[in-house]
């Protein structure tokens, strides 16, 4: 007999698991939805000291009364924090941990600090109003906490709302608003301390078998996770072990409401040890060799930038290469010393420009604000350098750094002659919590005016990333932005060190020629 302990996310209680619990019991398992202290019917049990430790104790009490030999702890979103805390105290009683559409917290992480969008964090804290409770999001605000895809709604209300919309996009938004309103109706305030108290973990919890359930409608997928894990974060490397497994569900962030039967099936398979293992390269792609044989150039290091200098005297135009990520803090070599960015910096310098590489602090999805500040500071250093013509600068963004292009597209300064992007994310994935933030090139491109944009598109790009590129191109076409696409044949994400073919070499050469042409070469 397997007993599933089902722990809800923020602002929800055990009722959210009712249909999943029914399906599990019908299959012969035990199911124990947990309503945490202060939530739902347990609202009156909370006091000024209610915090994450209180919720960990709630889960422990449930575990301690179970007689089933196999106990599977299931946490959705915030619920993973009390789940991991409880598993760390009772590792001998837990046969598996299941994380439903959520990341893997570290020791010392408070739940609210892991929300990527600082505006969402600030807005949540503002709803606390200085008190001990955070009010749940409004119906409109729920959409910033996760995708509402496939949430059940009243068919008549949905039809009436959609019929009243002027466009297809408005109809989709109207349906989402109905779903959000239903979710808001079930929501309850959350004790502030549960979201702000750091989670304390030992290594014991990370020795337990784990399963991740990724909801593709919320932007999560095994492929994207493999790419992120492949950047070398030691914490995430734990997910590559033989006892870690993964499933995908084609639905939004609340699968217990939108796909309860499918989720119950995945939980049963998880308990049996099924699921897919991550496939990650032994060495990160950026550690390979650059696809072009370019000579070394004199390199000058100034704070967090390197300037690869051309032979030509006098101030020269500059191309600033902005890496993606998130890269772990421990990554060595750092991006500016990696084969990819050394290659680009040297290549630009060999053609007469100053090639600039940058180390910015995009170490986590919550770091986009800080990374944007680092890039802006780097640009100021570059423009002030005596070897640089500060009136002729191009910015070239890569991968997850593509979201950092939004500031420059939204309000391009006159000295910015070109923005380039290679295998970029051009809209935040839904599960990243950045929807509605300023880091959205799709929304920003309408401010680009006649600023030239050069987009290198990998033919074998991951579908989730390719979808953001398609969305960007549609938005650019609608507003008449000046976008030139360089298609890179048979190329994967990170092709500069992975795919050394005539096609990829030709594409990099063409993209560089276009960018330098925009700088007046």
LOLOTOR-292012 format. One record per residue (C-alpha): residue in three letters; residue number from 1; x, y, z. Coordinates in steps of 0.5 Angstrom, whole numbers, plus 500, padded with zeros to 3 digits. Layout:
// LOLOTOR-292012
  type  seq    X    Y    Z
   ALA  NUM    X    Y    Z
...
***
This chain:
// LOLOTOR-292012
  type  seq    X    Y    Z
   UNK    1  500  500  500
   UNK    2  503  507  498
   UNK    3  500  513  502
   UNK    4  500  520  498
   UNK    5  501  526  502
   UNK    6  498  532  498
   UNK    7  501  539  500
   UNK    8  498  545  496
   UNK    9  501  551  494
   UNK   10  500  558  496
   UNK   11  493  561  498
   UNK   12  490  554  497
   UNK   13  488  549  502
   UNK   14  487  541  501
   UNK   15  481  542  498
   UNK   16  485  543  491
   UNK   17  487  536  491
   UNK   18  480  533  492
   UNK   19  479  530  485
   UNK   20  486  527  485
   UNK   21  485  524  492
   UNK   22  479  520  489
   UNK   23  483  518  483
   UNK   24  488  515  487
   UNK   25  484  512  492
   UNK   26  480  508  487
   UNK   27  487  506  485
   UNK   28  488  502  491
   UNK   29  492  508  494
   UNK   30  492  512  500
   UNK   31  491  519  499
   UNK   32  492  525  505
   UNK   33  491  532  502
   UNK   34  493  537  507
   UNK   35  490  543  509
   UNK   36  496  547  513
   UNK   37  495  551  519
   UNK   38  492  558  517
   UNK   39  489  556  511
   UNK   40  482  554  509
   UNK   41  478  551  515
   UNK   42  484  552  519
   UNK   43  485  559  519
   UNK   44  483  560  526
   UNK   45  489  556  528
   UNK   46  494  561  526
   UNK   47  497  566  530
   UNK   48  503  571  530
   UNK   49  508  566  530
   UNK   50  505  561  524
   UNK   51  511  560  519
   UNK   52  514  555  515
   UNK   53  516  551  521
   UNK   54  509  551  523
   UNK   55  507  548  516
   UNK   56  513  543  516
   UNK   57  510  540  523
   UNK   58  503  540  519
   UNK   59  506  535  514
   UNK   60  510  531  520
   UNK   61  504  530  524
   UNK   62  501  527  517
   UNK   63  507  523  516
   UNK   64  507  520  523
   UNK   65  500  517  523
   UNK   66  501  513  517
   UNK   67  502  506  517
   UNK   68  503  505  510
   UNK   69  510  502  509
   UNK   70  511  507  503
   UNK   71  510  514  504
   UNK   72  510  519  498
   UNK   73  510  527  499
   UNK   74  507  531  494
   UNK   75  508  538  494
   UNK   76  505  543  489
   UNK   77  509  550  488
   UNK   78  510  553  495
   UNK   79  508  546  498
   UNK   80  515  543  496
   UNK   81  518  548  502
   UNK   82  514  544  507
   UNK   83  515  537  504
   UNK   84  522  538  503
   UNK   85  523  540  510
   UNK   86  519  534  513
   UNK   87  522  529  509
   UNK   88  529  532  512
   UNK   89  526  530  519
   UNK   90  524  523  517
   UNK   91  528  521  511
   UNK   92  527  514  513
   UNK   93  519  514  512
   UNK   94  519  517  506
   UNK   95  520  513  499
   UNK   96  519  519  494
   UNK   97  518  526  494
   UNK   98  514  529  488
   UNK   99  515  536  486
   UNK  100  509  539  482
   UNK  101  511  544  477
   UNK  102  516  547  482
   UNK  103  523  548  482
   UNK  104  528  545  487
   UNK  105  529  550  493
   UNK  106  536  550  497
   UNK  107  538  550  504
   UNK  108  536  557  506
   UNK  109  531  559  501
   UNK  110  525  563  503
   UNK  111  519  561  498
   UNK  112  517  568  497
   UNK  113  525  570  495
   UNK  114  524  565  489
   UNK  115  519  568  485
   UNK  116  522  571  479
   UNK  117  519  577  478
   UNK  118  520  583  483
   UNK  119  514  586  482
   UNK  120  510  580  484
   UNK  121  514  579  490
   UNK  122  513  587  492
   UNK  123  506  586  490
   UNK  124  505  580  495
   UNK  125  508  584  500
   UNK  126  504  590  499
   UNK  127  498  586  500
   UNK  128  500  584  507
   UNK  129  499  591  509
   UNK  130  504  591  515
   UNK  131  500  585  518
   UNK  132  501  578  519
   UNK  133  497  575  513
   UNK  134  498  576  505
   UNK  135  492  577  502
   UNK  136  491  572  495
   UNK  137  492  575  488
   UNK  138  486  578  485
   UNK  139  483  575  479
   UNK  140  487  578  475
   UNK  141  493  577  479
   UNK  142  493  570  479
   UNK  143  495  570  472
   UNK  144  502  572  474
   UNK  145  503  566  479
   UNK  146  502  561  473
   UNK  147  499  559  467
   UNK  148  491  558  468
   UNK  149  491  553  462
   UNK  150  485  548  462
   UNK  151  483  550  469
   UNK  152  475  548  469
   UNK  153  470  553  468
   UNK  154  463  554  468
   UNK  155  461  552  460
   UNK  156  456  558  460
   UNK  157  460  563  463
   UNK  158  466  562  459
   UNK  159  462  562  452
   UNK  160  458  568  454
   UNK  161  465  572  456
   UNK  162  468  569  450
   UNK  163  463  571  445
   UNK  164  463  578  448
   UNK  165  470  579  446
   UNK  166  472  583  440
   UNK  167  478  579  438
   UNK  168  481  571  438
   UNK  169  486  574  443
   UNK  170  481  578  447
   UNK  171  477  571  447
   UNK  172  483  567  450
   UNK  173  484  573  455
   UNK  174  477  573  457
   UNK  175  476  565  458
   UNK  176  483  566  463
   UNK  177  479  571  467
   UNK  178  473  566  468
   UNK  179  478  561  470
   UNK  180  482  566  475
   UNK  181  476  568  478
   UNK  182  474  561  480
   UNK  183  481  560  483
   UNK  184  480  566  486
   UNK  185  474  564  489
   UNK  186  478  558  492
   UNK  187  483  562  495
   UNK  188  485  564  502
   UNK  189  490  569  505
   UNK  190  497  566  507
   UNK  191  501  567  513
   UNK  192  506  572  512
   UNK  193  512  568  516
   UNK  194  511  561  511
   UNK  195  513  565  505
   UNK  196  519  569  508
   UNK  197  522  564  513
   UNK  198  528  561  510
   UNK  199  528  553  509
   UNK  200  533  549  513
   UNK  201  535  543  510
   UNK  202  541  538  511
   UNK  203  544  533  505
   UNK  204  539  528  507
   UNK  205  533  530  504
   UNK  206  537  530  497
   UNK  207  539  523  498
   UNK  208  531  521  497
   UNK  209  528  519  490
   UNK  210  525  525  487
   UNK  211  520  526  481
   UNK  212  519  532  478
   UNK  213  512  533  474
   UNK  214  513  539  469
   UNK  215  507  542  466
   UNK  216  509  544  459
   UNK  217  503  549  459
   UNK  218  506  553  464
   UNK  219  513  553  460
   UNK  220  516  547  464
   UNK  221  519  542  460
   UNK  222  524  536  461
   UNK  223  528  539  455
   UNK  224  529  546  458
   UNK  225  531  543  465
   UNK  226  536  539  461
   UNK  227  539  545  458
   UNK  228  539  549  465
   UNK  229  542  543  469
   UNK  230  547  543  463
   UNK  231  550  550  465
   UNK  232  553  546  471
   UNK  233  549  548  477
   UNK  234  552  543  483
   UNK  235  545  544  486
   UNK  236  541  542  480
   UNK  237  546  536  478
   UNK  238  543  533  484
   UNK  239  537  532  479
   UNK  240  541  528  474
   UNK  241  542  522  479
   UNK  242  539  515  478
   UNK  243  533  516  483
   UNK  244  531  522  480
   UNK  245  525  522  474
   UNK  246  521  526  471
   UNK  247  514  527  467
   UNK  248  511  532  463
   UNK  249  504  534  463
   UNK  250  501  538  457
   UNK  251  497  543  462
   UNK  252  498  549  466
   UNK  253  500  551  473
   UNK  254  495  547  477
   UNK  255  494  540  474
   UNK  256  490  538  480
   UNK  257  485  542  477
   UNK  258  486  542  470
   UNK  259  488  535  469
   UNK  260  487  531  475
   UNK  261  486  524  472
   UNK  262  493  525  468
   UNK  263  496  527  475
   UNK  264  494  522  479
   UNK  265  496  517  474
   UNK  266  503  520  474
   UNK  267  503  520  481
   UNK  268  502  512  481
   UNK  269  507  511  476
   UNK  270  512  516  480
   UNK  271  511  511  486
   UNK  272  513  505  482
   UNK  273  520  509  480
   UNK  274  518  510  473
   UNK  275  519  517  469
   UNK  276  525  519  465
   UNK  277  532  521  467
   UNK  278  535  527  465
   UNK  279  540  527  459
   UNK  280  546  532  460
   UNK  281  552  533  457
   UNK  282  558  531  461
   UNK  283  561  538  459
   UNK  284  557  544  458
   UNK  285  557  546  451
   UNK  286  560  553  452
   UNK  287  566  549  454
   UNK  288  568  546  447
   UNK  289  572  550  441
   UNK  290  569  555  437
   UNK  291  567  554  430
   UNK  292  571  559  427
   UNK  293  579  559  427
   UNK  294  580  566  430
   UNK  295  586  569  432
   UNK  296  588  571  439
   UNK  297  587  579  440
   UNK  298  590  583  445
   UNK  299  585  583  451
   UNK  300  584  589  456
   UNK  301  580  587  463
   UNK  302  576  593  466
   UNK  303  572  590  472
   UNK  304  566  585  469
   UNK  305  568  586  462
   UNK  306  573  584  457
   UNK  307  575  588  451
   UNK  308  578  585  445
   UNK  309  582  590  441
   UNK  310  583  590  434
   UNK  311  589  593  430
   UNK  312  586  599  428
   UNK  313  588  605  432
   UNK  314  583  610  434
   UNK  315  576  610  437
   UNK  316  573  604  434
   UNK  317  565  601  434
   UNK  318  564  596  439
   UNK  319  560  590  439
   UNK  320  558  588  446
   UNK  321  556  580  447
   UNK  322  551  579  453
   UNK  323  551  572  455
   UNK  324  545  568  457
   UNK  325  544  563  463
   UNK  326  542  563  469
   UNK  327  549  561  470
   UNK  328  551  558  477
   UNK  329  555  563  481
   UNK  330  561  557  481
   UNK  331  561  557  474
   UNK  332  568  556  471
   UNK  333  571  559  467
   UNK  334  566  565  467
   UNK  335  562  566  461
   UNK  336  567  571  458
   UNK  337  573  566  459
   UNK  338  569  561  455
   UNK  339  570  558  448
   UNK  340  564  561  446
   UNK  341  565  568  448
   UNK  342  572  569  447
   UNK  343  571  566  440
   UNK  344  566  572  439
   UNK  345  570  577  442
   UNK  346  576  575  438
   UNK  347  572  575  431
   UNK  348  569  582  432
   UNK  349  576  584  433
   UNK  350  579  581  428
   UNK  351  574  585  423
   UNK  352  576  591  426
   UNK  353  571  592  432
   UNK  354  572  592  439
   UNK  355  569  586  441
   UNK  356  566  586  448
   UNK  357  565  580  453
   UNK  358  561  581  459
   UNK  359  560  577  466
   UNK  360  553  579  469
   UNK  361  550  576  475
   UNK  362  544  572  472
   UNK  363  545  566  477
   UNK  364  538  565  478
   UNK  365  531  567  475
   UNK  366  530  572  480
   UNK  367  536  576  478
   UNK  368  534  579  471
   UNK  369  534  586  475
   UNK  370  541  585  477
   UNK  371  543  582  471
   UNK  372  540  588  467
   UNK  373  544  593  471
   UNK  374  550  590  470
   UNK  375  549  590  463
   UNK  376  547  597  463
   UNK  377  554  599  467
   UNK  378  558  595  462
   UNK  379  555  599  456
   UNK  380  557  605  460
   UNK  381  564  603  461
   UNK  382  565  601  454
   UNK  383  562  607  451
   UNK  384  567  611  456
   UNK  385  573  607  454
   UNK  386  578  611  449
   UNK  387  579  605  444
   UNK  388  571  605  443
   UNK  389  567  610  439
   UNK  390  561  611  444
   UNK  391  556  613  438
   UNK  392  557  606  435
   UNK  393  555  601  439
   UNK  394  551  594  438
   UNK  395  549  589  443
   UNK  396  548  582  442
   UNK  397  544  577  446
   UNK  398  544  570  447
   UNK  399  540  565  450
   UNK  400  536  567  456
   UNK  401  540  573  456
   UNK  402  535  575  450
   UNK  403  530  577  455
   UNK  404  535  583  457
   UNK  405  534  586  450
   UNK  406  527  588  452
   UNK  407  530  595  455
   UNK  408  534  597  449
   UNK  409  528  595  444
   UNK  410  523  599  448
   UNK  411  527  605  448
   UNK  412  533  605  444
   UNK  413  538  611  445
   UNK  414  541  614  439
   UNK  415  548  611  439
   UNK  416  545  604  439
   UNK  417  546  602  432
   UNK  418  544  595  432
   UNK  419  541  589  437
   UNK  420  543  582  435
   UNK  421  540  576  438
   UNK  422  542  568  437
   UNK  423  538  563  439
   UNK  424  535  567  444
   UNK  425  529  567  449
   UNK  426  525  573  446
   UNK  427  519  572  451
   UNK  428  519  569  459
   UNK  429  517  562  459
   UNK  430  510  562  463
   UNK  431  513  558  469
   UNK  432  519  563  470
   UNK  433  514  568  473
   UNK  434  516  574  469
   UNK  435  509  575  465
   UNK  436  508  582  465
   UNK  437  515  584  467
   UNK  438  519  589  463
   UNK  439  523  583  461
   UNK  440  519  581  455
   UNK  441  522  583  448
   UNK  442  515  581  445
   UNK  443  512  587  448
   UNK  444  518  591  448
   UNK  445  519  591  440
   UNK  446  514  596  439
   UNK  447  518  601  441
   UNK  448  524  599  437
   UNK  449  522  604  431
   UNK  450  528  603  426
   UNK  451  533  600  430
   UNK  452  536  594  426
   UNK  453  535  587  429
   UNK  454  539  581  427
   UNK  455  536  575  429
   UNK  456  540  568  429
   UNK  457  535  562  429
   UNK  458  537  555  430
   UNK  459  533  550  426
   UNK  460  534  545  431
   UNK  461  532  550  437
   UNK  462  528  547  443
   UNK  463  520  548  441
   UNK  464  519  552  447
   UNK  465  524  557  445
   UNK  466  522  557  438
   UNK  467  515  559  440
   UNK  468  518  565  443
   UNK  469  522  567  437
   UNK  470  516  566  433
   UNK  471  512  570  437
   UNK  472  517  576  437
   UNK  473  517  576  429
   UNK  474  509  576  429
   UNK  475  510  582  434
   UNK  476  515  585  430
   UNK  477  512  585  423
   UNK  478  505  588  426
   UNK  479  509  594  428
   UNK  480  514  594  422
   UNK  481  520  593  426
   UNK  482  527  592  422
   UNK  483  528  585  423
   UNK  484  533  581  419
   UNK  485  533  573  420
   UNK  486  539  569  419
   UNK  487  537  562  419
   UNK  488  542  557  422
   UNK  489  541  550  418
   UNK  490  541  544  422
   UNK  491  544  548  428
   UNK  492  542  546  436
   UNK  493  542  551  442
   UNK  494  549  553  443
   UNK  495  551  551  436
   UNK  496  558  555  436
   UNK  497  561  549  440
   UNK  498  556  543  438
   UNK  499  555  544  431
   UNK  500  561  545  427
   UNK  501  559  545  420
   UNK  502  559  549  413
   UNK  503  552  552  415
   UNK  504  553  554  422
   UNK  505  560  557  420
   UNK  506  557  561  414
   UNK  507  551  563  419
   UNK  508  556  566  424
   UNK  509  560  570  419
   UNK  510  553  573  415
   UNK  511  550  575  422
   UNK  512  557  578  424
   UNK  513  557  582  417
   UNK  514  550  584  418
   UNK  515  552  587  425
   UNK  516  558  590  423
   UNK  517  555  593  417
   UNK  518  550  597  421
   UNK  519  556  600  425
   UNK  520  558  603  419
   UNK  521  563  598  416
***
